[in-house]
């Protein structure tokens, strides 16, 4: 049996392609990857602007202030079983990341401020709650069922839509990790 001669490879050849492959893998699967969104016509487009008074008499806006880096808009109802998981998770996200420019707005589709306030209190939600009894906002955002959550970047673009609280958190973390780029879409309210 004859031994094969060892093939000489110059030092450094093969290292660059391996490093590039590792970098590409990290970009595609690392914290920079946006979670899968549900199919929705607003994904990639401008979030409909609105200004409303919360149940705590505070004014909320979409897009938010100049300091707002990510806005999470969650459509929910007191009678919604899945909302009992979503609301506490969003409240925890808001408490942890609001200092980083994360705004969370709950849009309740119940018929009254009292029902919305009572349900939000029961679920431990401390972020602003807006009541949408005529479903004007729900219609504008194309909400057919609750819960449905929208994640909007600082430029006012809807970047993610879905129902999973863990994916909401990942989408927010991805947007916070992005370098600020481009001018933010100006609101009529600023």
Long-range contacts (C-beta under 8 A, 24 or more apart in sequence): 31-173, 31-174, 31-177, 32-174, 32-177, 32-178, 33-174, 34-159, 34-160, 34-170, 34-171, 34-174, 35-160, 35-162, 35-164, 35-167, 35-170, 35-171, 35-174, 36-162, 36-167, 37-159, 37-160, 37-161, 37-162, 37-171, 38-161, 38-162, 38-163, 40-142, 40-158, 40-161, 41-142, 42-141, 42-142, 42-150, 42-158, 42-161, 43-158, 43-159, 43-160, 43-161, 44-157, 44-158, 44-159, 45-157, 45-158, 46-156, 46-157, 46-158, 46-185, 47-71, 47-73, 47-150, 47-152, 47-156, 47-157, 47-158, 48-137, 48-140, 48-141, 49-156, 49-187, 49-188, 49-189, 50-137, 50-140, 51-189, 52-130, 52-137, 53-130, 54-105, 54-128, 54-129, 54-130, 55-113, 55-116, 55-117, 55-120, 55-128, 55-129, 55-130, 55-131, 56-128, 56-129, 58-128, 60-103, 60-105, 60-128, 60-130, 61-187, 61-189, 62-105, 62-152, 62-156, 62-187, 63-152, 63-154, 63-156, 63-184, 63-185, 63-187, 64-103, 65-190, 66-184, 66-190, 67-101, 68-101, 68-102, 68-103, 68-154, 69-100, 69-101, 69-102, 69-153, 69-154, 69-175, 69-176, 69-180, 70-97, 70-101, 70-102, 70-103, 70-151, 70-152, 70-153, 70-154, 70-172, 70-175, 70-176, 71-102, 71-103, 71-104, 71-105, 71-151, 71-152, 72-102, 72-103, 72-104, 72-105, 72-149, 72-150, 72-151, 72-152, 72-168, 72-172, 73-105, 73-107, 73-141, 73-149, 73-150, 73-152, 74-104, 74-105, 74-106, 74-107, 74-147, 74-148, 74-149, 74-150, 75-107, 75-109, 75-132, 75-137, 75-138, 75-141, 75-143, 75-146, 75-147, 75-148, 75-149, 76-106, 76-107, 76-108, 76-109, 76-146, 76-147, 77-108, 77-109, 77-110, 77-119, 77-146, 78-108, 78-110, 78-115, 78-116, 78-118, 78-119, 79-110, 80-146, 80-147, 82-146, 82-147, 82-163, 83-123, 83-146, 83-147, 84-123, 85-165, 86-147, 86-149, 86-163, 86-165, 86-168, 87-120, 87-123, 87-124, 87-125, 88-123, 88-124, 88-125, 89-165, 89-166, 89-168, 89-169, 90-125, 90-127, 90-149, 90-165, 90-168, 91-123, 91-124, 91-125, 91-126, 91-127, 93-165, 93-168, 93-169, 93-172, 94-126, 94-127, 95-126, 97-172, 97-176, 100-176, 101-154, 101-176, 102-172, 102-176, 103-127, 104-128, 105-129, 105-130, 106-130, 107-131, 107-132, 107-137, 107-138, 108-132, 109-133, 109-135, 109-138, 109-143, 109-146, 151-175, 153-178, 154-180, 154-184, 155-182, 155-183, 155-184, 155-185, 156-184, 156-185, 156-187, 157-185
